[in-house]
């Protein structure tokens, strides 16, 4: 460690470039991880608020909530500790000034799907809704009357709940009757028993059963993974992060190998003086660790700082645990990249290196 640190201090510019490259890679990895988390939240926030075990949909819906249509009578055919009915429809809402894609959830306020209200009050009658507070950033407020593109109904915001988005759209929570009026219009009464699914909560997935073979019990995480574009989006960003890990390793390997080749004669002299391969190898590894640690630490700090200035429209959410794991991985792959330099040092012949 002593030798590694002294060399870094002596060749500041050379090692500053290595740290700079590692810092940029770390910054990009951390930012992409935040983007991946933020985009995932756009799709699943409302589902996570359920704190549910599974959702029951029709088997032919292919785990898609909008494509599933069942009757409230099916509640008797489902065995679970807690059950909650759910109707869902997507629409475009406008308060006169701003248009916004929304997802309308028809629920029973006495069941566990009812979200906690952070501002205003709960809905108490038809056409009243509790909205995701993400809509406040778009200019929506309590008391706004919302016109819908797909219906003649007008909804009134009476309260807000903390971040609740489904499939990228802020959620409006209302009575099941409100959902029926928006979805079926004049035929609402004739379809008052129609819902899209039943959300269930139990101690284990195996405890949830349905006697109707046309219904399928889907574990919540599996349901989320089948949301349109969710898996493809996550895989794309994660693969970009994994490629950056490999790029980081290659960059470190190239830099350190070039530096090692430039110092072959010096290593030859040191080995001729009796300094072991083990000591020199540990010195290179320690040097790589220091460079990677500093680069990752600076990249981490810049990422957090950048997050403070990003507008709310940018879907970035930094998860500290994930960032720490990725930081540790970056340091490890950087050390692995130093292995080539270590192998080069071990193969140095002292006599040849010093021109003997």
C-alpha positions in Angstrom: 0.0 0.0 0.0 2.9 2.3 0.8 4.5 1.8 -2.6 1.1 2.1 -4.4 0.2 5.4 -2.7 3.7 6.9 -3.2 3.6 6.2 -6.9 0.1 7.8 -7.2 1.4 10.9 -5.5 4.5 11.1 -7.8 2.5 10.6 -11.0 -0.6 12.6 -10.2 -1.7 13.5 -13.8 -1.3 9.9 -15.1 -3.4 8.5 -12.3 -5.9 11.4 -12.3 -6.8 10.3 -15.9 -7.6 6.8 -14.7 -9.6 8.1 -11.8 -11.5 10.4 -14.1 -12.4 7.6 -16.5 -13.6 5.4 -13.6 -15.5 8.3 -12.1 -17.4 8.8 -15.4 -18.2 5.1 -15.7 -19.4 5.0 -12.1 -21.5 8.2 -12.7 -23.1 6.7 -15.7 -23.8 3.3 -13.9 -25.3 5.1 -10.9 -27.5 7.4 -13.1 -28.7 4.5 -15.3 -29.6 2.5 -12.1 -31.6 5.5 -10.9 -33.3 5.8 -14.3 -34.1 2.0 -14.2 -35.6 2.3 -10.7 -37.5 5.5 -11.6 -39.0 4.0 -14.8 -39.9 0.8 -12.9 -41.7 2.9 -10.3 -43.7 4.6 -13.1 -45.3 1.3 -13.8 -45.6 -0.3 -10.4 -46.1 2.4 -7.7 -49.8 1.8 -7.4 -49.4 -2.0 -7.3 -46.8 -1.8 -4.6 -49.2 0.3 -2.5 -51.6 -2.7 -2.5 -49.2 -4.7 -0.3 -51.0 -7.7 -1.9 -50.0 -11.3 -2.4 -51.7 -12.0 -5.7 -54.3 -10.9 -8.2 -57.1 -13.1 -9.7 -57.7 -12.5 -13.4 -59.4 -14.5 -16.2 -57.0 -17.1 -17.6 -57.7 -15.8 -21.2 -56.5 -12.3 -20.3 -52.9 -13.4 -20.3 -52.3 -11.7 -17.0 -53.4 -8.3 -18.4 -55.7 -6.3 -16.0 -57.5 -4.3 -18.8 -58.2 -7.6 -20.7 -59.8 -9.4 -17.8 -63.5 -9.2 -17.1 -65.2 -11.0 -14.3 -68.2 -10.7 -12.1 -68.3 -9.7 -8.5 -70.1 -13.0 -7.8 -66.7 -14.7 -8.4 -65.6 -13.4 -4.9 -67.4 -16.4 -3.4 -65.2 -18.7 -5.6 -62.0 -17.3 -4.3 -60.4 -18.4 -1.0 -58.1 -15.9 0.6 -57.6 -14.0 3.8 -58.4 -10.6 2.4 -60.1 -9.8 -1.0 -60.6 -6.5 -2.8 -62.4 -5.8 -6.0 -60.8 -3.8 -8.7 -62.0 -2.1 -11.9 -59.5 -0.3 -14.1 -59.7 1.9 -17.2 -57.3 4.3 -18.9 -58.3 7.7 -20.0 -57.1 11.2 -20.8 -58.2 13.8 -18.2 -58.2 17.5 -18.5 -58.9 20.2 -15.9 -59.4 22.8 -18.6 -55.7 23.8 -18.9 -53.7 20.5 -18.9 -54.3 17.1 -20.4 -52.9 14.1 -18.7 -53.1 10.3 -19.2 -54.6 8.7 -16.1 -55.6 5.3 -14.9 -58.9 5.1 -13.1 -59.3 2.5 -10.3 -62.8 1.5 -9.2 -62.5 0.2 -5.6 -64.5 -0.4 -2.4 -63.2 2.2 0.1 -63.8 -0.3 3.0 -61.3 -2.8 1.4 -57.5 -2.7 1.7 -56.9 -1.2 -1.8 -58.1 2.2 -0.4 -54.9 4.4 -0.3 -54.1 6.7 2.6 -54.9 10.3 1.8 -52.0 12.7 2.2 -54.1 15.9 1.4 -57.8 16.6 1.2 -60.3 13.9 2.0 -61.4 10.4 0.9 -64.1 10.1 -1.9 -67.6 9.8 -0.4 -69.8 9.7 -3.4 -69.9 8.9 -7.1 -67.6 10.9 -9.4 -65.3 11.9 -6.6 -61.7 10.7 -6.8 -58.5 10.7 -4.8 -55.6 11.4 -7.2 -51.9 10.6 -7.2 -50.0 13.6 -6.0 -47.9 13.4 -9.2 -50.7 15.3 -10.8 -49.9 18.3 -8.6 -46.7 18.8 -10.6 -48.9 19.1 -13.7 -51.1 21.8 -12.3 -54.0 19.7 -10.9 -55.4 20.6 -7.5 -58.2 19.7 -5.1 -61.5 20.8 -6.4 -60.6 20.5 -10.1 -63.3 19.0 -12.3 -61.9 16.6 -14.8 -63.3 16.0 -18.2 -62.5 12.6 -19.7 -61.8 11.8 -23.3 -63.6 8.4 -23.2 -66.7 9.5 -21.2 -69.2 12.2 -20.7 -68.7 12.0 -17.0 -66.9 14.7 -15.0 -64.8 13.7 -12.0 -63.9 15.9 -9.1 -60.6 15.7 -7.2 -61.3 15.7 -3.4 -57.9 14.5 -2.2 -54.4 13.3 -3.1 -52.4 10.2 -2.1 -48.6 9.9 -2.3 -47.0 8.7 -5.6 -49.4 6.2 -7.1 -48.8 5.4 -10.8 -49.9 2.4 -12.9 -48.3 1.6 -16.2 -46.8 5.1 -16.3 -50.1 7.0 -15.6 -51.1 8.7 -12.3 -54.0 6.8 -10.7 -57.5 8.3 -9.8 -59.2 6.2 -7.1 -63.0 6.3 -7.0 -66.0 4.2 -6.1 -66.8 1.2 -8.3 -69.9 3.0 -9.4 -67.7 5.8 -10.7 -65.7 3.3 -12.7 -68.8 1.8 -14.2 -70.2 5.2 -15.3 -66.9 6.1 -17.0 -66.5 2.7 -18.7 -70.0 1.8 -19.6 -71.8 5.1 -19.7 -75.6 4.7 -20.0 -75.2 0.9 -19.6 -73.5 1.3 -16.2 -76.4 -0.2 -14.2 -76.6 -3.2 -16.5 -72.9 -3.8 -15.8 -72.7 -2.9 -12.1 -71.3 -6.4 -11.3 -68.4 -6.2 -13.8 -64.9 -5.8 -12.6 -61.4 -6.4 -14.0 -59.9 -8.5 -11.2 -59.8 -9.4 -7.5 -56.7 -8.4 -5.5 -56.0 -10.8 -2.7 -53.7 -10.8 0.4 -52.8 -13.9 2.4 -49.9 -15.4 4.3 -48.7 -17.4 1.3 -49.5 -17.8 -2.3 -50.3 -21.5 -1.9 -53.2 -20.5 0.5 -55.0 -18.7 -2.3 -57.4 -20.8 -4.4 -60.2 -20.4 -6.8 -62.9 -23.0 -7.7 -63.5 -21.5 -11.1 -61.1 -23.0 -13.7 -61.5 -19.9 -15.9 -59.8 -17.7 -13.3 -56.0 -17.6 -12.7 -54.2 -16.6 -9.5 -51.1 -14.6 -10.4 -48.4 -13.6 -7.9 -48.0 -9.9 -7.7 -44.4 -9.7 -8.9 -45.3 -11.9 -11.9 -48.2 -9.6 -12.6 -45.9 -6.6 -12.6 -43.4 -8.3 -14.9 -46.2 -8.8 -17.4 -47.2 -5.1 -17.5 -46.7 -3.8 -21.1 -43.0 -2.9 -21.7 -42.0 -3.3 -18.1 -39.7 -6.3 -18.5 -38.2 -5.1 -21.8 -37.5 -1.7 -20.4 -35.8 -3.1 -17.3 -33.7 -5.6 -19.3 -32.5 -2.9 -21.7 -31.2 -0.6 -18.9 -29.8 -3.5 -16.9 -27.8 -4.8 -19.9 -26.4 -1.3 -20.4 -25.2 -1.3 -16.8 -23.7 -4.8 -17.1 -21.8 -3.8 -20.3 -20.5 -0.8 -18.4 -19.0 -3.2 -15.8 -17.2 -5.0 -18.6 -16.0 -1.7 -20.2 -14.7 -0.5 -16.8 -12.7 -3.7 -16.4 -11.2 -3.4 -19.9 -10.3 0.3 -19.4 -8.5 -0.4 -16.1 -6.7 -3.4 -17.6 -5.5 -1.3 -20.6 -4.3 1.6 -18.5 -2.5 -0.5 -15.9 -1.0 -2.7 -18.5 0.5 0.2 -20.4 1.8 1.6 -17.1 3.3 -1.7 -16.2 5.0 -2.1 -19.6 6.5 1.4 -19.1 7.9 0.3 -15.7 9.3 -3.1 -16.7 12.9 -2.1 -16.1 12.0 -0.7 -12.7 10.2 -3.8 -11.7 13.2 -5.8 -12.9 15.6 -3.8 -10.6 13.2 -4.3 -7.7 13.0 -8.0 -8.3 16.8 -8.2 -8.6 17.0 -6.6 -5.1 14.9 -9.4 -3.7 11.5 -7.9 -3.7 9.0 -10.7 -4.2 6.4 -11.1 -6.9 3.8 -11.2 -4.1 4.7 -7.8 -2.8 4.7 -6.2 -6.2 1.4 -7.9 -7.1 -0.3 -6.7 -3.9 1.1 -3.2 -4.6 -0.7 -3.2 -8.0 -3.9 -4.5 -6.6 -3.8 -1.9 -3.7 -3.2 0.8 -6.2 -6.1 -0.3 -8.4 -8.3 -0.5 -5.3 -7.4 3.1 -4.3 -8.0 4.4 -7.8 -11.3 2.6 -8.2 -12.5 3.6 -4.7 -11.8 7.3 -5.3 -13.4 7.2 -8.8 -16.6 5.4 -7.6 -16.8 7.7 -4.5 -16.6 10.8 -6.7 -19.1 9.4 -9.2 -21.5 8.6 -6.4 -21.3 12.1 -5.1 -21.9 13.6 -8.5 -24.9 11.4 -9.1 -26.5 12.4 -5.8 -25.7 16.1 -6.6 -27.2 15.8 -10.1 -30.4 14.3 -8.6 -31.0 17.4 -6.6 -31.3 19.6 -9.8 -33.3 17.2 -12.0 -36.8 18.4 -12.8 -39.7 16.2 -11.4 -40.6 15.2 -15.0 -37.3 13.1 -15.2 -38.2 9.6 -13.8 -35.1 9.0 -11.7 -35.1 7.4 -8.3 -31.9 6.5 -6.6 -31.9 3.4 -4.4 -29.0 3.6 -1.9 -28.7 -0.2 -1.6 -28.5 -0.8 -5.3 -26.0 2.0 -5.8 -23.7 0.6 -3.0 -23.9 -2.9 -4.6 -23.1 -1.4 -8.1 -20.2 0.6 -6.5 -18.7 -2.5 -5.0 -19.1 -4.4 -8.3 -17.3 -1.6 -10.1 -14.4 -1.8 -7.6 -14.2 -5.6 -8.0 -14.2 -5.6 -11.8 -11.5 -2.9 -11.7 -9.4 -5.1 -9.6 -10.0 -8.0 -11.9 -8.8 -5.8 -14.8 -5.5 -5.4 -12.9 -4.9 -9.1 -13.1 -3.2 -8.7 -16.5 -0.7 -6.3 -15.0 0.0 -8.7 -12.2 0.6 -11.6 -14.6 3.0 -9.4 -16.6 5.0 -8.5 -13.4 5.2 -12.2 -12.4 6.7 -13.1 -15.8 9.4 -10.3 -15.7 12.9 -11.7 -15.9 15.1 -9.4 -13.8 18.2 -9.9 -16.0 16.4 -9.2 -19.2 14.5 -6.3 -17.7 17.7 -4.5 -16.7 19.5 -5.4 -19.9 21.6 -8.2 -18.5 
